[in-house]
Amino acid sequence: MSQDRFNAYRIMWVLVFFDLPTETKVERRAANLFRKDLIRDGFDMFQFSIYLRNCPSRENANVHIKRVKNALPKHGKIGILCVTDKQFGNMELFHGKKQTDLPSTTQQLELF
């Protein structure tokens, strides 16, 4: 059972993509607040407008997706994508022409 619990098809990655307006002081504040809410909920910046979070299960991912939806700013475009660890592991990353490693999976304490 414990082997099944953390396999590459059960572990999920939640990615949040966004393009938020920052023309006015109010818009900048809303964009910064949204980013801070993501970080508070355990998301890490992948690129400037892409944040990601590793979750031990689909059920846990749904909890964090719900939190993102509750923090959505009034304006802007936001996308939420949930993929398995196996799918995420198939991504290829480059810095210029140099291939780089994927972000490491963090071990999270799960309380019952």
C-alpha positions in Angstrom: 0.0 0.0 0.0 2.7 2.5 0.9 4.4 1.9 -2.5 1.2 2.7 -4.3 0.7 5.8 -2.2 3.6 7.8 -3.7 3.9 6.4 -7.2 4.4 8.6 -10.3 0.8 8.3 -11.3 -0.7 9.3 -8.0 1.6 12.3 -7.2 0.3 15.4 -8.9 1.8 18.8 -9.9 -0.4 21.8 -9.9 0.7 24.6 -12.3 -0.8 28.1 -12.2 -0.2 30.3 -15.2 -1.3 34.0 -15.1 -1.1 37.2 -17.0 -2.3 40.0 -14.7 -2.7 43.7 -15.4 -0.2 46.0 -13.6 -1.0 49.4 -15.1 -2.4 51.0 -12.0 -1.4 50.9 -8.3 -4.5 48.9 -7.5 -3.8 46.3 -10.2 -0.1 45.9 -9.1 -1.3 45.4 -5.5 -3.8 42.7 -6.7 -1.1 40.9 -8.7 1.3 41.0 -5.8 -1.3 39.7 -3.4 -2.1 36.9 -5.7 1.5 35.9 -6.0 2.0 36.1 -2.2 -1.1 33.9 -1.7 0.4 31.3 -4.1 3.7 31.3 -2.1 1.9 31.1 1.2 0.1 28.0 -0.1 3.4 26.3 -0.9 3.7 27.2 -4.6 7.2 27.9 -6.0 7.9 30.2 -8.9 8.8 28.2 -12.0 9.0 31.3 -14.3 7.8 34.8 -13.6 4.1 34.1 -14.2 4.1 30.4 -13.7 4.0 28.8 -10.2 3.9 25.2 -9.4 3.3 22.9 -6.4 3.8 19.2 -5.8 0.9 17.3 -4.1 0.9 13.7 -2.8 -2.5 13.0 -4.3 -5.3 14.2 -6.6 -7.4 14.9 -3.5 -4.7 17.1 -2.0 -4.2 18.9 -5.4 -7.9 19.7 -5.4 -7.6 21.4 -2.1 -4.8 23.7 -3.4 -6.7 24.3 -6.7 -9.7 25.4 -4.6 -7.5 27.8 -2.6 -6.1 29.3 -5.9 -9.7 29.8 -7.2 -10.6 31.6 -3.9 -7.6 33.9 -4.3 -8.3 34.9 -8.0 -7.9 38.6 -8.7 -10.8 40.5 -10.2 -9.0 41.0 -13.5 -6.4 39.1 -15.6 -6.1 35.7 -17.2 -5.3 32.7 -15.0 -4.9 29.0 -16.0 -4.6 26.0 -13.6 -3.2 22.8 -14.9 -2.9 19.5 -12.9 -0.6 16.8 -14.2 0.8 13.5 -12.8 4.4 13.3 -11.6 5.0 11.0 -14.5 3.8 13.5 -17.0 5.7 16.3 -15.3 8.8 14.2 -15.5 8.6 14.1 -19.3 9.1 17.8 -19.6 12.3 19.0 -21.1 13.8 22.3 -19.7 16.4 24.5 -21.2 18.3 27.7 -20.2 19.2 28.9 -23.6 20.5 25.8 -25.5 21.7 24.1 -22.3 19.3 21.4 -20.9 18.6 21.7 -17.2 17.1 19.4 -14.5 13.5 19.5 -13.5 12.6 21.0 -10.1 13.0 18.4 -7.4 10.0 16.9 -5.7 9.7 18.0 -2.1 8.8 15.6 0.6 5.8 16.8 2.4 4.5 15.6 5.7 1.0 14.2 5.4 -1.2 14.2 8.5 -4.2 12.0 8.9 
